[in-house]
Amino acid sequence: MSQDLVKIRRALLSVSDKTGLIELATALDAQGVELLSTGGTAKAIRDAGLAVRDVSEITNFPEMMDGRVKTLHPMVHGGLLALRDNDDHIAAMDAHGIGAIDLLVVNLYPFEETVAKGGDYDDCIENIDIGGPAMIRAAAKNHGFVSVVVDVQDYDGLIDQMKANEGATDLAFRQELAQCAYARTGAYDAAVSTWMAGAIGKAAPRRRAIAGEFVQEMRYGENPHQSASFYSNGSERAGVATATQHQGKALSYNNINDTDAAFELVAEFDPKDGPAVAIIKHANPCGVARGATLAEAYEKAFQCDQTSAFGGIIALNQTLDGATAEQICNIFTEVVIAPEATDEAKAVFAAKKNLRLLTTGGLPDVLAAGQTWRQVSGGYLIQDRDNGFIGMDDLKVVTKKQPSEAELKDMFFAWKVAKHVKSNAIVYVKDGATVGVGAGQMSRVDSTRIAARKAQDMADVLGLPAPLTQGSVVASDAFFPFSDGLLTAAEAGATAIIQPGGSMRDDEVIAAADEAGLAMVFTGMRHFRH
């Protein structure tokens, strides 16, 4: 049976990350705790002038096999697993000279870091910890009597517990540590199994594991009656999970979802090719544009759908400057995310206390390999990230009319945006800016009509004689199953179409394009986004 307060008399420390080690060991020593340790950890403690016993002293076995075997021994695991209130366990400890271990402090071999740095197969295998997880699981199982610490950030909490309880920890604290410990070994095993599946070319292994590290708790989820929290998967890929928040209240569930969508979209546009801005509402773009400056790009994006932009998320592909910040402040905006922000821009936003500013230090690589996970009832759907790319050589002109150079440029722009619009997706683009977006409709022709309708609405707001879809190009994320969607786009003023092709009625659609005097290209690639 568990005890509430358990005094720590003997501790085993074995860590790869030496951060805070000496401070912790010093505090334990001051409490009269006997220190046991291994290898480099023991040396670091000893070099700091503290008394420490090598584990080999209590096992009577030296570390062997390049350190692979050092703690896998009954003298260690017996000390961690023995139930202190079980007479048989106590008798076994006495009979074999096994001393109790009341505290285990372990962080594991840096497997994840080795993978992230591009380590080869043998390096990664060598950095799979065995003894560490075994000890952690043993100590966590016996949390009724043993404290187990796997994270540096828990060192202070441990010392505070011991100071408050005359060198002891209470059961609730040990339970929290045990839960964290099992999560850590689970995450570690998930990282190893995921890496190994890739290393051996197993695209669909029989078993999968996922893990995450807590970032923050949400006030609620998509709706107030839903609880929610945010976890990081440990990836260093630039994005909302790695961003620094400079001001504003905590991000909500919907904020994070929409900010991720915005930043992934704007990353499609290489900053070397010029500034780009994306405005997102409910995970769909309501305006995307390039410009000579960020301020110009923002203005062009904003003019696509000013109504939807209110309360939206803005993503930029370059450093946010003061002039652009001033423009953004003209309407209410939830979040702005950019690689960096100038001091002037931060000063401008400082007056808008509810606006969140995030900087990431870079853009995510949209061509990088990776996977996305989605939960369904009873399971998960796992797929490769949509990093599909097309170049000029991938295009097939299927109409009599050839697209102009300007139309081709806008086609590529529209294609990149359509990839990030909920299907069925239709995107009108003119002069490097969206001028109409139709998203998430059950029929493609409805998306085409909605996008054209929004363009007409904005023409009325801006006092234009005609909507900007006149002379635009249009992108469709999937093929036109019938000619009606294409003809609707032509009626809206589109002069060129980019679409995947592949419909049973492609010939009918091509004939309709020729009759309407449109240029049309097939990409051979689809970009559904559900």
Disulfide bonds with the S-S distance in Angstrom:
none
